[in-house]
């Protein structure tokens, strides 16, 4: 013990300690500008990208910055207002999907959102798509939107490292309301909290999507949303799309693939009332029909763009046949509306942990 004390108090030990502190301090001052730049870049990225999008829109330049790829229409739920119904069971071949995604990346895509239908009905294909986009294409963000019923901890443990954002649809915390809407299971809320926990453990940003309709516009959802603490809670006014969810009651009863959204429709004032009751949450992101129409760039299962704006839904040629730029000319994508509704945000899992509704953060308000 005496020898150890002598060594620690020796001049050589003091010299080594002083040198290490000096080197550490020098290293900090050398790297400080880069560290500061890293977090500044992270903070200004959404604003800079949005400004560029608006500038491009004014010049007539269209770039698929964020794409929603509905690679399947198949679903295990029967939501009465669904606007992307199970018209087909088609799923493209793996090579075709990869080729299409590569074309989109080359055309300017930074974020991909995999949707359906229910994407987790095809867990192997979904895993392949996420890994390809994150590793091979090096996209800024890989996102999934799901009804949550088929998400498992095992899948997230294996493939969650390729996912930046996981969004789950939740239209009510009341089981009777969920049954009316068409997504009742009896375990919706329990599953939501499980998924939220898995996302937190794996560093995946957790998001909630809610369609505000005639059955839930008066529901108080803030308390449970705060407990779930998503980094974004997107609330959409229920939308009617011609030939998708505007079938007659008789047709919808005869063919379960068809939807009749008329009984779910709410007025603009009812949507505003829902928004006023929840706007105090920092993660709350409302989207009215006016904001939604044509502001989403949707790619369907055939790798064609869809225009779900006014009137009958329009479909472009396949991007594998005519390319991305030409296919974009065949539909109307309101790039300015996309930017205006906050379509660009901090969508990567890289950097500091995002704060959500329960954290008091206002960093992601739009």
MILO-212876 format. One record per residue (C-alpha): residue in one letter; x negated, z, y. Coordinates in nm, 4 decimals. Example, Ala and Ser with C-alpha at 12.3 -4.5 7.8 and 13.67 -1.06 7.14 Angstrom:
BEGIN
+----+----------+----------+----------+
: aa :       px :       pz :       py :
+----+----------+----------+----------+
:  A :  -1.2300 :   0.7800 :  -0.4500 :
:  S :  -1.3670 :   0.7140 :  -0.1060 :
+----+----------+----------+----------+
// end
This chain:
BEGIN
+----+----------+----------+----------+
: aa :       px :       pz :       py :
+----+----------+----------+----------+
:  X :   0.0000 :   0.0000 :   0.0000 :
:  X :  -0.2879 :   0.0821 :   0.2340 :
:  X :  -0.4504 :  -0.2575 :   0.1678 :
:  X :  -0.1216 :  -0.4401 :   0.2416 :
:  X :  -0.0777 :  -0.2493 :   0.5678 :
:  X :  -0.4331 :  -0.3326 :   0.6707 :
:  X :  -0.3776 :  -0.7034 :   0.6021 :
:  X :  -0.0507 :  -0.7124 :   0.7990 :
:  X :  -0.2145 :  -0.5415 :   1.0972 :
:  X :  -0.5356 :  -0.7432 :   1.0832 :
:  X :  -0.6277 :  -0.9850 :   1.3653 :
:  X :  -0.5899 :  -1.2802 :   1.1250 :
:  X :  -0.2265 :  -1.1883 :   1.0518 :
:  X :  -0.1520 :  -1.1617 :   1.4226 :
:  X :  -0.3137 :  -1.5014 :   1.4871 :
:  X :  -0.1099 :  -1.6700 :   1.2096 :
:  X :   0.2162 :  -1.5121 :   1.3296 :
:  X :   0.1536 :  -1.6097 :   1.6912 :
:  X :   0.0675 :  -1.9672 :   1.5896 :
:  X :   0.3870 :  -2.0016 :   1.3844 :
:  X :   0.6017 :  -1.8816 :   1.6747 :
:  X :   0.4268 :  -2.1231 :   1.9085 :
:  X :   0.4765 :  -2.4170 :   1.6715 :
:  X :   0.8426 :  -2.3282 :   1.6236 :
:  X :   0.8987 :  -2.3122 :   1.9978 :
:  X :   0.7211 :  -2.6434 :   2.0548 :
:  X :   0.9226 :  -2.8094 :   1.7793 :
:  X :   1.2474 :  -2.6849 :   1.9333 :
:  X :   1.1613 :  -2.8239 :   2.2766 :
:  X :   1.0527 :  -3.1558 :   2.1270 :
:  X :   1.3729 :  -3.1942 :   1.9250 :
:  X :   1.6129 :  -3.0389 :   2.1746 :
:  X :   1.6973 :  -3.3683 :   2.3514 :
:  X :   1.7741 :  -3.5336 :   2.0159 :
:  X :   1.9861 :  -3.2422 :   1.8997 :
:  X :   2.1758 :  -3.2435 :   2.2265 :
:  X :   2.2212 :  -3.6206 :   2.2074 :
:  X :   2.3600 :  -3.5899 :   1.8556 :
:  X :   2.6408 :  -3.3593 :   1.9649 :
:  X :   2.6999 :  -3.5540 :   2.2862 :
:  X :   2.7368 :  -3.8745 :   2.0842 :
:  X :   2.9805 :  -3.6981 :   1.8535 :
:  X :   3.1854 :  -3.5798 :   2.1492 :
:  X :   3.2026 :  -3.9103 :   2.3366 :
:  X :   3.2459 :  -4.1395 :   2.0348 :
:  X :   3.6302 :  -4.1476 :   2.0436 :
:  X :   3.6430 :  -4.2063 :   2.4191 :
:  X :   3.3758 :  -4.4774 :   2.4091 :
:  X :   3.5364 :  -4.6582 :   2.1155 :
:  X :   3.8804 :  -4.6371 :   2.2765 :
:  X :   3.7448 :  -4.7800 :   2.6023 :
:  X :   3.5857 :  -5.0688 :   2.4106 :
:  X :   3.9113 :  -5.1360 :   2.2249 :
:  X :   4.1067 :  -5.1534 :   2.5500 :
:  X :   3.8441 :  -5.3812 :   2.7009 :
:  X :   3.8557 :  -5.6118 :   2.3972 :
:  X :   4.2367 :  -5.6146 :   2.4048 :
:  X :   4.2330 :  -5.7261 :   2.7686 :
:  X :   3.9968 :  -6.0092 :   2.6716 :
:  X :   4.2105 :  -6.1135 :   2.3751 :
:  X :   3.9483 :  -5.9953 :   2.1242 :
:  X :   4.0925 :  -5.8346 :   1.8112 :
:  X :   3.8761 :  -5.6147 :   1.5886 :
:  X :   4.0081 :  -5.4248 :   1.2832 :
:  X :   3.8491 :  -5.0926 :   1.3801 :
:  X :   4.0877 :  -4.8861 :   1.1658 :
:  X :   4.2760 :  -5.0357 :   0.8706 :
:  X :   4.5501 :  -4.8868 :   0.6539 :
:  X :   4.5098 :  -5.0414 :   0.3092 :
:  X :   4.8258 :  -4.9969 :   0.1004 :
:  X :   4.6658 :  -5.1112 :  -0.2242 :
:  X :   4.9747 :  -5.0147 :  -0.4251 :
:  X :   5.3469 :  -4.9903 :  -0.3577 :
:  X :   5.4108 :  -4.7810 :  -0.6679 :
:  X :   5.5295 :  -4.4266 :  -0.5928 :
:  X :   5.6584 :  -4.1216 :  -0.7784 :
:  X :   5.8948 :  -4.0191 :  -0.4961 :
:  X :   6.2099 :  -4.1730 :  -0.3485 :
:  X :   6.1966 :  -4.0846 :   0.0217 :
:  X :   6.5089 :  -4.2332 :   0.1763 :
:  X :   6.3352 :  -4.3598 :   0.4904 :
:  X :   6.0276 :  -4.5154 :   0.3233 :
:  X :   5.9255 :  -4.8325 :   0.5098 :
:  X :   5.6769 :  -4.9591 :   0.2494 :
:  X :   5.8912 :  -4.9718 :  -0.0618 :
:  X :   5.8118 :  -5.0552 :  -0.4236 :
:  X :   5.8865 :  -5.4276 :  -0.4074 :
:  X :   5.6049 :  -5.5115 :  -0.6497 :
:  X :   5.3771 :  -5.3372 :  -0.8993 :
:  X :   5.0794 :  -5.5569 :  -0.8108 :
:  X :   4.7315 :  -5.4084 :  -0.7700 :
:  X :   4.4439 :  -5.6439 :  -0.6842 :
:  X :   4.1375 :  -5.6817 :  -0.9047 :
:  X :   3.8409 :  -5.4592 :  -0.8243 :
:  X :   3.6195 :  -5.7512 :  -0.7194 :
:  X :   3.8883 :  -5.8856 :  -0.4855 :
:  X :   3.9418 :  -5.5443 :  -0.3255 :
:  X :   3.5688 :  -5.5009 :  -0.2690 :
:  X :   3.5339 :  -5.8518 :  -0.1272 :
:  X :   3.8226 :  -5.7923 :   0.1116 :
:  X :   3.6841 :  -5.4583 :   0.2281 :
:  X :   3.3428 :  -5.6149 :   0.2875 :
:  X :   3.5031 :  -5.8851 :   0.5020 :
:  X :   3.6806 :  -5.6171 :   0.7047 :
:  X :   3.3571 :  -5.4245 :   0.7572 :
:  X :   3.1825 :  -5.7408 :   0.8754 :
:  X :   3.4717 :  -5.7997 :   1.1179 :
:  X :   3.4309 :  -5.4555 :   1.2767 :
:  X :   3.6132 :  -5.2019 :   1.0592 :
:  X :   3.4854 :  -4.8451 :   1.1042 :
:  X :   3.7613 :  -4.6483 :   0.9298 :
:  X :   3.9686 :  -4.7184 :   0.6186 :
:  X :   4.2812 :  -4.5282 :   0.5190 :
:  X :   4.4001 :  -4.5706 :   0.1598 :
:  X :   4.7757 :  -4.5409 :   0.1257 :
:  X :   5.0651 :  -4.6533 :  -0.0908 :
:  X :   5.3029 :  -4.6017 :  -0.2463 :
:  X :   5.1094 :  -4.3115 :  -0.3846 :
:  X :   4.7351 :  -4.3875 :  -0.4145 :
:  X :   4.6681 :  -4.0985 :  -0.6550 :
:  X :   4.8779 :  -4.2746 :  -0.9201 :
:  X :   4.5606 :  -4.4845 :  -0.9612 :
:  X :   4.2887 :  -4.2156 :  -0.9526 :
:  X :   4.0105 :  -4.4343 :  -1.0977 :
:  X :   4.0720 :  -4.7214 :  -0.8579 :
:  X :   4.0997 :  -4.4799 :  -0.5662 :
:  X :   3.7687 :  -4.3165 :  -0.6575 :
:  X :   3.6024 :  -4.6577 :  -0.6808 :
:  X :   3.7389 :  -4.7637 :  -0.3424 :
:  X :   3.6303 :  -4.4433 :  -0.1680 :
:  X :   3.2787 :  -4.4568 :  -0.3112 :
:  X :   3.2378 :  -4.8263 :  -0.2290 :
:  X :   3.3495 :  -4.7800 :   0.1324 :
:  X :   3.1395 :  -4.4692 :   0.1942 :
:  X :   2.8210 :  -4.5598 :   0.0051 :
:  X :   2.8035 :  -4.9396 :  -0.0047 :
:  X :   2.9786 :  -5.0241 :   0.3222 :
:  X :   2.8665 :  -4.7064 :   0.5035 :
:  X :   3.1954 :  -4.6738 :   0.6921 :
:  X :   3.2246 :  -4.3971 :   0.9494 :
:  X :   3.5410 :  -4.2657 :   0.7885 :
:  X :   3.7185 :  -4.2891 :   0.4539 :
:  X :   4.0680 :  -4.1447 :   0.4632 :
:  X :   4.3556 :  -4.1035 :   0.2162 :
:  X :   4.7245 :  -4.0358 :   0.2780 :
:  X :   4.9175 :  -3.8944 :  -0.0165 :
:  X :   5.2383 :  -3.7086 :  -0.0991 :
:  X :   5.0113 :  -3.4479 :  -0.2576 :
:  X :   5.1791 :  -3.4215 :  -0.5972 :
:  X :   4.8999 :  -3.5939 :  -0.7909 :
:  X :   4.5976 :  -3.4527 :  -0.6082 :
:  X :   4.3834 :  -3.2367 :  -0.8371 :
:  X :   4.0906 :  -3.0066 :  -0.7762 :
:  X :   3.8953 :  -3.1910 :  -1.0460 :
:  X :   3.9302 :  -3.5274 :  -0.8667 :
:  X :   3.8218 :  -3.3768 :  -0.5360 :
:  X :   3.5257 :  -3.1996 :  -0.6976 :
:  X :   3.4061 :  -3.5329 :  -0.8410 :
:  X :   3.4853 :  -3.7726 :  -0.5574 :
:  X :   3.5569 :  -3.5608 :  -0.2494 :
:  X :   3.2076 :  -3.6301 :  -0.1162 :
:  X :   3.3234 :  -3.9866 :  -0.0462 :
:  X :   3.6278 :  -3.8707 :   0.1549 :
:  X :   3.6243 :  -3.7695 :   0.5215 :
:  X :   3.9943 :  -3.7084 :   0.5794 :
:  X :   4.2729 :  -3.6211 :   0.3348 :
:  X :   4.6228 :  -3.6441 :   0.4766 :
:  X :   4.9288 :  -3.5086 :   0.2986 :
:  X :   5.2886 :  -3.5966 :   0.3806 :
:  X :   5.5109 :  -3.2952 :   0.4397 :
:  X :   5.8508 :  -3.3410 :   0.6015 :
:  X :   5.9834 :  -2.9897 :   0.5522 :
:  X :   5.8954 :  -2.6445 :   0.4252 :
:  X :   6.2528 :  -2.6023 :   0.3012 :
:  X :   6.3182 :  -2.7217 :  -0.0546 :
:  X :   6.6810 :  -2.8171 :   0.0113 :
:  X :   6.5666 :  -3.0458 :   0.2938 :
:  X :   6.2977 :  -3.2018 :   0.0756 :
:  X :   6.5588 :  -3.2763 :  -0.1907 :
:  X :   6.7808 :  -3.4476 :   0.0692 :
:  X :   6.4853 :  -3.6564 :   0.1866 :
:  X :   6.3816 :  -3.7507 :  -0.1673 :
:  X :   6.0560 :  -3.5643 :  -0.2222 :
:  X :   6.1674 :  -3.2278 :  -0.3598 :
:  X :   5.9585 :  -3.0684 :  -0.6366 :
:  X :   5.9988 :  -2.6971 :  -0.5840 :
:  X :   5.6218 :  -2.6649 :  -0.5406 :
:  X :   5.5575 :  -2.8537 :  -0.2177 :
:  X :   5.4360 :  -2.5618 :  -0.0079 :
:  X :   5.2286 :  -2.4085 :  -0.2889 :
:  X :   5.0566 :  -2.7422 :  -0.3512 :
:  X :   4.9879 :  -2.7869 :   0.0207 :
:  X :   4.8017 :  -2.4573 :   0.0414 :
:  X :   4.6024 :  -2.5418 :  -0.2726 :
:  X :   4.4979 :  -2.8777 :  -0.1287 :
:  X :   4.4100 :  -2.7154 :   0.2032 :
:  X :   4.1837 :  -2.4690 :   0.0231 :
:  X :   4.0103 :  -2.7408 :  -0.1779 :
:  X :   3.9492 :  -2.9439 :   0.1384 :
:  X :   3.8020 :  -2.6439 :   0.3176 :
:  X :   3.5687 :  -2.5696 :   0.0256 :
:  X :   3.4485 :  -2.9313 :   0.0076 :
:  X :   3.4188 :  -3.0045 :   0.3799 :
:  X :   3.7041 :  -3.2582 :   0.3881 :
:  X :   3.9182 :  -3.2718 :   0.7000 :
:  X :   4.2789 :  -3.1820 :   0.6168 :
:  X :   4.5648 :  -3.3590 :   0.7945 :
:  X :   4.9445 :  -3.3315 :   0.7788 :
:  X :   5.1932 :  -3.6163 :   0.8294 :
:  X :   5.5602 :  -3.5466 :   0.9035 :
:  X :   5.8459 :  -3.7929 :   0.9478 :
:  X :   6.0966 :  -3.6398 :   1.1884 :
:  X :   6.4491 :  -3.7331 :   1.0814 :
:  X :   6.8104 :  -3.6152 :   1.0886 :
:  X :   6.7410 :  -3.3483 :   0.8269 :
:  X :   6.4393 :  -3.1770 :   0.9838 :
:  X :   6.4391 :  -3.2370 :   1.3606 :
:  X :   6.5727 :  -2.8855 :   1.4212 :
:  X :   6.3381 :  -2.7136 :   1.1753 :
:  X :   6.0821 :  -2.4673 :   1.3102 :
:  X :   5.7609 :  -2.5737 :   1.1373 :
:  X :   5.4970 :  -2.4243 :   1.3658 :
:  X :   5.4417 :  -2.0973 :   1.1789 :
:  X :   5.3578 :  -2.2573 :   0.8438 :
:  X :   5.1612 :  -2.5398 :   1.0060 :
:  X :   4.9435 :  -2.2807 :   1.1791 :
:  X :   4.8822 :  -2.1139 :   0.8428 :
:  X :   4.7855 :  -2.4479 :   0.6862 :
:  X :   4.5592 :  -2.5131 :   0.9868 :
:  X :   4.5259 :  -2.8945 :   0.9696 :
:  X :   4.2873 :  -3.0593 :   1.2132 :
:  X :   4.5675 :  -3.3077 :   1.2968 :
:  X :   4.9425 :  -3.2913 :   1.2466 :
:  X :   5.0969 :  -3.6324 :   1.3030 :
:  X :   5.4724 :  -3.6327 :   1.3576 :
:  X :   5.6455 :  -3.9714 :   1.3421 :
:  X :   5.9950 :  -4.0548 :   1.4607 :
:  X :   6.1689 :  -4.2081 :   1.1582 :
:  X :   6.1431 :  -4.5866 :   1.1821 :
:  X :   6.3758 :  -4.8604 :   1.0562 :
:  X :   6.2006 :  -5.1760 :   0.9343 :
:  X :   6.4020 :  -5.4877 :   0.8593 :
:  X :   6.4094 :  -5.5779 :   0.4881 :
:  X :   6.2252 :  -5.2568 :   0.3974 :
:  X :   6.4560 :  -4.9617 :   0.4629 :
:  X :   6.7675 :  -5.1169 :   0.6190 :
:  X :   6.9583 :  -5.1886 :   0.2965 :
:  X :   7.3289 :  -5.1106 :   0.2754 :
:  X :   7.4343 :  -4.7938 :   0.0977 :
:  X :   7.5748 :  -5.0016 :  -0.1894 :
:  X :   7.2538 :  -5.2031 :  -0.2321 :
:  X :   7.0426 :  -4.8873 :  -0.2199 :
:  X :   7.2587 :  -4.7266 :  -0.4880 :
:  X :   7.2328 :  -5.0345 :  -0.7108 :
:  X :   6.8581 :  -5.0838 :  -0.6649 :
:  X :   6.6549 :  -4.7638 :  -0.6322 :
:  X :   6.3613 :  -4.9613 :  -0.4900 :
:  X :   6.5658 :  -5.0323 :  -0.1770 :
:  X :   6.6092 :  -4.7802 :   0.1030 :
:  X :   6.8831 :  -4.7082 :   0.3544 :
:  X :   6.7247 :  -4.5207 :   0.6433 :
:  X :   7.0347 :  -4.5241 :   0.8637 :
:  X :   7.1415 :  -4.1709 :   0.7734 :
:  X :   6.7930 :  -4.0424 :   0.8627 :
:  X :   6.7708 :  -4.2013 :   1.2092 :
:  X :   6.7556 :  -3.9698 :   1.5116 :
:  X :   6.7859 :  -4.0293 :   1.8840 :
:  X :   6.4900 :  -4.0321 :   2.1193 :
:  X :   6.6199 :  -3.7054 :   2.2662 :
:  X :   6.6290 :  -3.5367 :   1.9246 :
:  X :   6.2707 :  -3.6449 :   1.8631 :
:  X :   6.1771 :  -3.5131 :   2.2081 :
:  X :   6.3399 :  -3.1788 :   2.1231 :
:  X :   6.1310 :  -3.1516 :   1.8058 :
:  X :   5.8183 :  -3.2350 :   2.0061 :
:  X :   5.8979 :  -2.9768 :   2.2735 :
:  X :   5.9338 :  -2.7093 :   2.0060 :
:  X :   5.5921 :  -2.7844 :   1.8558 :
:  X :   5.3778 :  -2.9263 :   2.1360 :
:  X :   5.2042 :  -2.5908 :   2.1870 :
:  X :   5.0045 :  -2.6521 :   1.8680 :
:  X :   4.6655 :  -2.8026 :   1.9493 :
:  X :   4.6717 :  -3.0295 :   1.6431 :
:  X :   5.0168 :  -3.1746 :   1.7213 :
:  X :   5.0148 :  -3.5564 :   1.7572 :
:  X :   5.3629 :  -3.7068 :   1.8135 :
:  X :   5.4400 :  -4.0755 :   1.7638 :
:  X :   5.7686 :  -4.2230 :   1.8796 :
:  X :   5.9066 :  -4.5559 :   1.7594 :
:  X :   5.7670 :  -4.7186 :   2.0735 :
:  X :   5.4153 :  -4.5953 :   1.9964 :
:  X :   5.4322 :  -4.6794 :   1.6260 :
:  X :   5.5661 :  -5.0337 :   1.6454 :
:  X :   5.2824 :  -5.2826 :   1.5815 :
:  X :   5.0095 :  -5.0263 :   1.6589 :
:  X :   4.9074 :  -4.9850 :   1.2939 :
:  X :   4.6935 :  -5.2481 :   1.1264 :
:  X :   4.8324 :  -5.2626 :   0.7724 :
:  X :   4.6796 :  -5.4474 :   0.4781 :
:  X :   4.9097 :  -5.4857 :   0.1783 :
:  X :   4.8419 :  -5.5043 :  -0.1956 :
:  X :   4.7785 :  -5.8797 :  -0.1714 :
:  X :   4.5131 :  -5.8270 :   0.0994 :
:  X :   4.7433 :  -5.9704 :   0.3664 :
:  X :   4.8082 :  -5.8114 :   0.7049 :
:  X :   5.1625 :  -5.6899 :   0.7715 :
:  X :   5.3421 :  -5.6803 :   1.1045 :
:  X :   5.6138 :  -5.4130 :   1.0946 :
:  X :   5.7014 :  -5.4437 :   1.4621 :
:  X :   6.0246 :  -5.5835 :   1.6049 :
:  X :   6.2437 :  -5.7856 :   1.3730 :
:  X :   6.1672 :  -5.8958 :   1.0205 :
:  X :   5.8365 :  -5.7867 :   0.8696 :
:  X :   5.5725 :  -6.0599 :   0.8864 :
:  X :   5.2901 :  -6.1206 :   0.6384 :
:  X :   4.9646 :  -6.3024 :   0.7129 :
:  X :   4.7648 :  -6.5219 :   0.4797 :
:  X :   4.5277 :  -6.3421 :   0.2429 :
:  X :   4.2010 :  -6.2475 :   0.4126 :
:  X :   4.0144 :  -6.3736 :   0.1043 :
:  X :   4.1516 :  -6.7224 :   0.1723 :
:  X :   4.1370 :  -6.7556 :   0.5514 :
:  X :   3.9116 :  -6.4717 :   0.6655 :
:  X :   3.9915 :  -6.1661 :   0.8765 :
:  X :   3.9928 :  -6.3294 :   1.2204 :
:  X :   4.2340 :  -6.6047 :   1.1192 :
:  X :   4.4652 :  -6.3656 :   0.9339 :
:  X :   4.4801 :  -6.1388 :   1.2401 :
:  X :   4.6063 :  -6.4306 :   1.4483 :
:  X :   4.9084 :  -6.4618 :   1.2188 :
:  X :   5.0438 :  -6.1125 :   1.2945 :
:  X :   5.0849 :  -5.9033 :   1.6067 :
:  X :   4.8637 :  -5.5965 :   1.6161 :
:  X :   4.8932 :  -5.4107 :   1.9448 :
:  X :   4.5324 :  -5.3023 :   1.9872 :
:  X :   4.6022 :  -5.1455 :   2.3263 :
:  X :   4.8882 :  -4.9378 :   2.1814 :
:  X :   4.6608 :  -4.8299 :   1.8952 :
:  X :   4.4077 :  -4.7034 :   2.1480 :
:  X :   4.6748 :  -4.5463 :   2.3689 :
:  X :   4.8274 :  -4.3424 :   2.0849 :
:  X :   4.4910 :  -4.1852 :   2.0027 :
:  X :   4.4135 :  -4.4089 :   1.7069 :
:  X :   4.0441 :  -4.3346 :   1.7564 :
:  X :   3.9423 :  -3.9717 :   1.7078 :
:  X :   3.6659 :  -3.7627 :   1.5522 :
:  X :   3.7363 :  -3.9025 :   1.2056 :
:  X :   3.4107 :  -3.8274 :   1.0252 :
:  X :   3.3344 :  -3.5096 :   0.8335 :
:  X :   2.9783 :  -3.5144 :   0.9764 :
:  X :   2.8871 :  -3.2414 :   1.2257 :
:  X :   3.0430 :  -2.9093 :   1.3121 :
:  X :   3.3546 :  -2.7914 :   1.1287 :
:  X :   3.6712 :  -2.9137 :   1.2979 :
:  X :   3.9185 :  -2.6614 :   1.4272 :
:  X :   4.2888 :  -2.6999 :   1.3658 :
:  X :   4.6298 :  -2.5663 :   1.4624 :
:  X :   4.5474 :  -2.2099 :   1.3731 :
:  X :   4.2180 :  -2.2021 :   1.5591 :
:  X :   4.3265 :  -2.2433 :   1.9187 :
:  X :   4.1101 :  -2.5540 :   1.9613 :
:  X :   4.2277 :  -2.8252 :   2.1970 :
:  X :   3.9437 :  -3.0665 :   2.1242 :
:  X :   4.1613 :  -3.3109 :   1.9325 :
:  X :   4.4665 :  -3.3232 :   2.1571 :
:  X :   4.5740 :  -3.6732 :   2.2574 :
+----+----------+----------+----------+
// end
